[in-house]
Amino acid sequence: MRPVQSIRLADANRAGMKIKRRMVTRMKKIAIGGGQGFWGDSPDAAVHMIRNADIQYMGCDYLAELTLSIMAKQQIKDPAKGFAPDFITRILKEAGKEAWEKKIRICTNAGGMNISGCVDSIHQWASGQDMKGYKIGYVTGDNIKDKIPRLIKDGWTFPNFDYDGGFHEILDKIYNVNAYIGHEGIEGCLAQGADVVVTGRAADSALFLAPLKYEFGWADDDWDNLARGIMAGHLLECGGQGAGGNYMYDWRNVPRMDELGFPIAELTEDTMDITKAPDCGGIICEQSCKEQFLYEVHDPANYWTPDVNVDVSKATITQIGDNRVRIGGIKGKKRPDTLKLCVGYHKGWKTVSMLSFAWPDAYEKAQYCAEVIMKKMQRRGMKADDIHISYIGLNSLHLGVADMSEEALKNLNECVMRIAIFSEDKNECAKIIPEISPLQLNGPPGASFFGGRAHVQEVMALWPTTVPRDALEIESHILEVK
């Protein structure tokens, strides 16, 4: 072998070219797919991806801002609930064993408020599939409700990002207190060989950064690479929204939306490409990536996450092939000293009532009906904290910028009057309920009642704030199927 090697290295130019080719061939590439965008999302794309795409990891995001409050309320009624069972019953049941056999590792925040319940459910499923050796990783520490008294005693005030008011006003109304944790716990589970990793309120993008950081061995302060990993996750975390779903630019021309595929990120040490699985619908193009790229990014130069402060102000998004876009120019800065904290609490009650009216004069009749109801409520002495009246088909979405011209109002084929009542007193919200259906015969002509009798619903609200990073105790665990 030595003579051959000497001959090859004799010609410096040729040797350099050959060495470069070998380096390119051996360059590590990690592909990770986005399997879910929210609790209740379709499992079809995730299952298709497992079966047809060349990926090593999949991230499944289930938690929106108030999802944890819903889960916490469920768990109060039934201690066995409080997580997203869809992850087991829809994705793992259909393709989880195949993912394990293909060595596709899955990271998910489906644990919600009941991580142990989710882990037990996964363990039961895997045991039933005779998957001996299957390793379930799980991360604890995001739920800090029991730490609130100590933090208050230490002087932490939990200032609200959006509104005035003191945290003490909601202390007896809190459902959940969860910090948006970063990649560390997930990476710890992967390092212990986890085939699936379950978390509570991990930041969406951390589900994707963790495998990338683990595979490439990025340092904890390699801010540029951490930022690349975060933006890979950001482009995947909303599932179909990153591949032609909810696509403002050209939704009519998204291929096969009934078989919508979800995006996949392929990273090397030098490149980041966004693509999708073969033989599925959807589109990966500059415009679809741009829409998702800026989604929920308030300041492109300072996109704060638990892991890194991301700067995409000079990022590049370039089409390099069919359903393949290259992302570049992402920079990172030091991570924040605090973590975002999601506090869900009981705010009050609401009732939403609706009546529909048909042409002609649909809006005029709907508006008059609302006036009749409000006069009745005034006589009943209803004390509402807030009343919102809108008209579906006209201004329920566009509010003050809706077209309210005479022509627009005259030509409405139909209009739905919607009245929403909010009060901290449940009884006040209930006063309007018996007044709606009688207006089919006791009000303007052409009314129709649908959806059944209205009922009072609880209003859960979010108190967005921060917590010191060192207040959390994040731990990684492994449970192996025997």
C-alpha positions in Angstrom: 0.0 0.0 0.0 2.8 2.4 0.7 4.2 2.6 -2.9 0.7 3.2 -4.2 0.2 6.0 -1.7 3.5 7.5 -2.6 2.7 7.5 -6.3 -0.7 9.2 -5.6 0.9 11.9 -3.5 3.7 12.5 -6.0 1.5 14.8 -8.1 0.5 17.5 -5.7 -2.4 18.8 -7.8 -3.9 15.4 -8.6 -3.5 14.2 -5.0 -5.1 17.3 -3.7 -8.1 16.8 -6.0 -8.5 13.2 -5.0 -8.2 13.9 -1.3 -10.8 16.6 -1.6 -13.2 14.3 -3.3 -12.7 11.7 -0.6 -13.4 14.3 2.1 -16.6 15.4 0.4 -17.7 11.8 0.1 -17.1 11.2 3.7 -18.5 14.5 5.0 -21.1 13.8 7.6 -24.7 14.6 6.8 -27.6 14.5 9.2 -31.2 14.6 8.0 -34.0 15.4 10.4 -37.7 15.6 9.6 -40.5 17.6 11.1 -43.2 15.2 12.1 -45.9 17.3 13.8 -46.8 20.9 14.0 -49.3 20.9 16.9 -51.4 18.7 19.1 -54.0 17.2 16.7 -51.9 17.5 13.6 -52.2 14.8 10.9 -49.8 11.8 11.4 -49.7 11.0 7.6 -46.6 13.0 6.7 -44.6 11.6 9.7 -45.5 8.1 8.8 -44.7 8.7 5.1 -41.4 10.2 6.1 -40.4 7.3 8.3 -41.2 4.9 5.5 -39.8 6.7 2.5 -37.3 9.4 3.5 -33.6 8.9 4.3 -33.6 10.5 7.7 -31.8 9.7 11.0 -34.0 11.8 13.3 -37.5 13.2 13.6 -38.9 16.0 15.8 -42.5 16.1 16.8 -43.9 19.3 18.3 -47.2 19.2 20.1 -47.2 22.2 22.4 -48.7 25.6 21.7 -48.8 28.4 24.3 -52.0 27.3 26.0 -51.8 23.6 25.3 -50.2 23.0 28.7 -53.0 24.7 30.5 -55.5 22.4 28.7 -53.4 19.4 29.6 -53.1 20.6 33.2 -56.9 20.9 33.5 -57.3 17.4 32.0 -54.9 16.0 34.5 -56.8 17.5 37.4 -59.9 15.5 36.3 -57.9 12.4 35.4 -54.3 11.9 36.7 -53.6 9.5 33.8 -54.1 12.3 31.3 -52.1 15.5 30.7 -50.0 14.5 27.7 -50.5 14.0 23.9 -51.7 10.4 23.4 -51.7 11.0 19.7 -48.0 10.5 19.6 -48.4 6.9 20.7 -51.8 6.0 19.2 -51.2 7.6 15.8 -47.5 7.8 15.0 -45.8 5.1 17.1 -48.6 2.6 16.6 -48.4 3.0 12.9 -44.7 3.4 12.2 -42.8 3.5 15.5 -41.4 0.0 15.3 -40.3 0.7 11.7 -38.6 3.8 12.8 -36.7 1.9 15.5 -35.7 -0.8 13.0 -34.4 1.9 10.6 -32.6 3.6 13.6 -34.6 6.8 13.2 -34.6 8.5 16.6 -37.6 10.6 17.5 -37.6 13.7 19.9 -41.0 15.0 21.1 -42.5 17.4 23.6 -45.6 15.2 23.7 -45.0 14.7 27.5 -46.8 18.0 28.2 -47.8 18.1 31.8 -47.5 14.3 32.4 -44.2 13.1 31.2 -44.3 9.9 33.3 -47.7 9.1 31.9 -46.4 9.5 28.3 -43.4 7.4 29.0 -45.5 4.7 30.6 -47.7 4.7 27.5 -44.7 4.4 25.2 -43.3 1.6 27.3 -46.5 -0.3 27.2 -46.7 0.1 23.4 -43.1 -1.0 22.9 -43.4 -4.0 25.2 -46.5 -5.1 23.3 -44.4 -4.9 20.1 -41.7 -7.1 21.7 -39.2 -4.3 21.2 -36.6 -5.5 23.8 -33.8 -3.0 24.2 -35.9 0.0 23.1 -34.7 3.0 25.1 -37.1 5.7 26.1 -35.4 8.9 27.1 -37.2 11.6 29.0 -36.4 15.0 30.4 -37.7 16.5 33.6 -37.4 19.9 35.1 -39.5 22.3 33.0 -42.4 22.3 35.4 -41.5 24.7 38.2 -44.9 25.4 39.8 -43.6 24.2 43.2 -40.7 26.6 43.0 -42.9 29.7 42.7 -43.0 30.5 46.5 -39.3 30.3 46.8 -38.7 32.5 43.7 -41.1 35.1 45.0 -39.4 35.0 48.4 -36.0 35.5 46.7 -37.4 38.7 45.0 -38.4 37.4 41.5 -41.5 39.4 40.4 -42.5 37.5 37.2 -43.2 40.7 35.1 -45.7 40.2 32.4 -44.4 40.8 28.8 -47.7 42.1 27.5 -49.9 43.6 30.3 -49.7 45.6 33.5 -50.6 43.9 36.8 -48.8 42.0 39.5 -48.2 38.3 39.6 -49.8 38.0 43.0 -53.2 38.7 41.4 -53.2 35.3 39.7 -51.4 33.1 42.3 -54.5 31.3 43.4 -55.7 30.8 39.8 -52.7 29.1 38.2 -52.9 25.8 36.3 -49.4 25.4 35.1 -45.9 27.0 35.3 -43.5 25.6 32.6 -40.2 27.0 31.4 -39.2 26.8 27.8 -36.1 24.6 28.2 -33.4 24.1 25.6 -31.5 21.2 24.1 -29.4 20.0 27.0 -31.7 17.4 28.5 -32.6 16.0 25.1 -28.9 15.7 24.1 -28.2 14.0 27.4 -30.8 11.3 26.6 -29.4 10.8 23.0 -25.9 10.4 24.5 -27.3 7.5 26.6 -28.7 5.8 23.5 -32.3 6.9 23.6 -34.4 5.7 20.6 -37.2 8.2 21.6 -36.9 11.3 23.8 -39.9 12.8 25.6 -40.0 16.2 27.1 -42.5 18.7 28.6 -42.2 22.3 27.5 -39.0 22.2 25.5 -38.8 25.0 23.0 -40.0 23.7 19.7 -36.7 24.3 17.9 -34.7 22.6 20.7 -36.2 19.2 19.6 -34.2 19.6 16.4 -31.1 21.4 17.7 -30.3 18.6 20.2 -29.7 15.8 17.7 -27.7 18.1 15.5 -25.5 19.3 18.3 -25.1 15.8 19.5 -24.1 14.4 16.1 -21.7 17.2 15.1 -20.3 17.7 18.5 -20.8 21.4 18.6 -19.5 23.2 21.6 -21.9 24.8 24.1 -20.7 28.3 23.0 -20.4 27.6 19.2 -23.1 30.2 18.7 -23.1 30.2 14.9 -23.6 26.5 14.6 -26.2 26.5 17.5 -28.0 29.2 15.6 -28.0 27.1 12.4 -29.5 24.2 14.4 -32.2 26.4 15.9 -33.2 27.7 12.4 -33.2 24.2 11.0 -35.7 23.4 13.8 -37.6 26.6 13.2 -38.1 25.7 9.6 -39.4 22.3 10.6 -41.3 22.8 13.8 -44.6 23.8 12.3 -45.0 20.7 10.1 -46.9 21.3 6.9 -46.7 25.1 7.3 -43.0 24.8 6.1 -43.9 22.8 3.0 -46.8 24.6 1.3 -49.5 24.4 4.0 -50.9 27.8 5.1 -49.0 29.2 2.1 -49.8 32.8 1.4 -47.6 33.3 -1.7 -49.1 30.7 -4.1 -51.4 28.2 -2.3 -53.3 27.4 -5.5 -50.2 25.8 -7.0 -49.1 23.6 -4.1 -49.0 20.1 -5.6 -51.1 17.3 -4.0 -52.1 19.2 -0.9 -54.2 16.1 0.1 -50.9 14.3 0.5 -48.9 17.1 2.0 -45.4 16.2 3.0 -43.5 17.9 5.8 -40.1 19.5 5.5 -36.7 17.8 6.2 -33.5 19.5 7.1 -30.2 18.1 5.8 -27.1 19.5 7.5 -23.4 19.1 7.1 -20.8 21.1 8.9 -20.9 23.6 6.1 -24.4 23.5 4.6 -28.1 23.4 5.5 -30.7 22.3 2.9 -34.5 22.1 3.3 -36.2 19.4 1.3 -39.0 16.8 1.8 -39.6 13.1 1.4 -40.0 11.6 -2.1 -43.5 10.8 -3.6 -45.6 13.2 -1.5 -47.3 16.6 -2.0 -46.2 20.0 -0.9 -43.6 22.4 -2.0 -40.1 23.5 -0.8 -39.2 26.7 -2.5 -37.7 30.1 -1.6 -41.1 31.6 -0.9 -42.3 28.8 1.3 -39.1 28.9 3.3 -39.2 32.6 3.7 -42.7 32.6 5.1 -41.7 30.0 7.7 -38.3 31.6 8.3 -39.8 34.8 9.6 -42.8 33.2 11.4 -42.9 34.4 15.0 -39.5 36.1 14.6 -40.1 39.6 16.0 -36.5 40.9 15.5 -34.5 39.1 12.8 -31.3 40.3 14.3 -32.3 39.0 17.8 -34.4 35.9 17.8 -34.2 34.8 21.4 -34.3 31.1 22.2 -33.2 29.2 25.3 -30.1 28.0 23.4 -28.8 31.0 21.5 -29.7 34.5 20.3 -30.1 34.0 16.6 -29.3 36.7 14.0 -30.9 36.0 10.6 -30.8 39.6 9.4 -28.2 38.7 6.7 -29.4 35.1 6.0 -29.7 33.8 2.5 -32.4 31.5 1.1 -31.5 30.0 -2.3 -33.3 27.5 -4.5 -30.7 24.9 -5.6 -32.9 22.1 -7.0 -36.4 20.7 -7.2 -37.9 21.0 -3.7 -34.5 21.8 -2.3 -33.5 25.2 -0.7 -30.2 26.1 0.8 -30.1 28.3 3.9 -26.9 30.3 4.7 -25.7 33.3 6.5 -27.1 32.5 9.9 -25.2 33.9 12.9 -25.6 33.4 16.6 -24.9 35.3 19.8 -24.7 34.3 23.5 -27.8 32.8 24.9 -30.0 34.8 27.5 -29.5 34.4 31.2 -33.3 33.9 31.7 -35.8 31.5 30.2 -39.3 32.2 28.9 -41.9 31.0 31.4 -45.4 29.9 30.3 -47.9 30.5 33.2 -51.4 29.4 32.4 -54.2 30.5 34.7 -58.0 30.8 35.1 -59.1 34.2 33.9 -62.9 34.0 33.8 -65.8 32.8 31.7 -67.2 33.3 28.2 -70.3 32.6 26.2 -70.3 32.7 22.4 -73.7 32.8 20.7 -74.5 32.9 16.9 -77.4 33.4 14.6 -77.2 33.3 10.8 -79.1 35.5 8.3 -79.7 35.1 4.6 -79.9 37.6 1.7 -81.4 40.1 1.2 -80.1 42.6 3.8 -78.3 39.9 5.7 -76.0 42.3 7.5 -78.7 44.8 8.4 -80.9 42.0 9.9 -77.9 40.6 11.8 -77.0 44.0 13.2 -80.6 44.7 14.2 -80.7 41.3 16.0 -77.6 42.2 18.0 -79.3 45.4 19.1 -82.4 43.5 20.2 -80.3 41.1 22.3 -78.3 43.9 23.9 -81.5 45.7 24.9 -82.7 42.5 26.5 -79.4 42.1 28.4 -79.6 45.6 29.6 -83.1 44.9 31.1 -81.7 41.7 32.6 -79.0 43.7 34.3 -76.1 41.7 32.7 -72.8 42.9 34.0 -70.2 41.8 31.5 -66.5 42.7 31.7 -66.3 42.6 27.9 -68.7 42.3 25.0 -67.5 41.6 21.4 -70.0 41.7 18.5 -68.8 40.7 15.1 -70.3 39.4 11.8 -68.8 36.2 10.3 -68.5 36.7 6.6 -67.8 40.4 7.0 -65.6 41.6 9.9 -65.0 38.8 12.4 -61.5 38.3 11.1 -60.6 41.7 9.7 -62.2 43.8 12.4 -61.5 47.5 11.9 -60.0 47.1 8.4 -62.9 45.1 6.9 -64.6 46.5 3.9 -67.8 48.0 5.3 -68.8 49.9 2.1 -72.5 50.1 1.1 -71.8 47.8 -1.9 -70.1 45.1 0.3 -72.9 45.1 2.8 -75.7 45.0 0.2 -74.2 42.1 -1.7 -73.7 39.7 1.3 -75.3 36.4 0.5 -75.3 35.5 4.2 -74.1 36.8 7.5 -73.6 35.3 10.9 -74.1 37.4 14.0 -71.6 36.5 16.7 -71.8 37.8 20.2 -69.1 36.9 22.7 -69.6 37.7 26.4 -66.7 37.7 28.9 -67.1 38.0 32.7 -65.3 36.8 35.8 -68.7 35.9 37.0 -70.0 32.7 35.4 -73.6 33.6 36.1 -73.4 36.8 34.1 -72.2 34.9 31.0 -75.2 32.5 31.3 -77.8 35.3 31.1 -77.6 35.6 27.3 -78.0 31.9 26.5 -81.9 31.7 26.6 -82.3 34.8 24.5 -80.7 33.5 21.3 -82.9 30.8 19.9 -86.2 32.6 20.4 -85.0 35.2 17.8 -85.6 32.7 15.0 -89.3 33.7 15.3 -89.1 36.8 17.5 -86.7 38.9 15.5 -85.8 39.9 11.9 -86.7 37.5 9.1 -84.5 34.8 7.7 -82.7 33.8 11.0 -81.5 30.3 11.5 -80.1 28.8 14.7 -77.3 26.3 14.5 -74.7 24.5 16.6 -77.0 23.8 19.5 -77.6 25.9 22.6 -74.6 28.0 23.7 -72.9 27.1 27.0 -70.5 28.9 29.4 -66.9 28.1 28.8 -63.9 28.7 31.0 -61.3 31.2 29.8 -57.7 30.2 30.3 -55.1 32.9 29.9 -51.3 33.1 29.5 -49.0 35.1 31.7 -45.8 35.4 29.6 -42.8 36.1 31.7 -39.2 34.9 32.5 -37.4 32.9 35.1 -33.7 32.7 36.0 -32.0 29.9 34.2 -30.4 28.6 37.4 -33.8 28.1 39.0 -34.3 25.0 36.9 -33.0 21.5 37.5 -33.1 19.7 34.2 -32.4 15.9 34.3 -32.2 13.2 31.6 -33.5 9.7 32.2 -33.5 6.4 30.4 -36.1 3.6 30.6 -35.2 0.5 28.7 -37.8 -2.1 27.5 -36.7 -5.5 28.9 
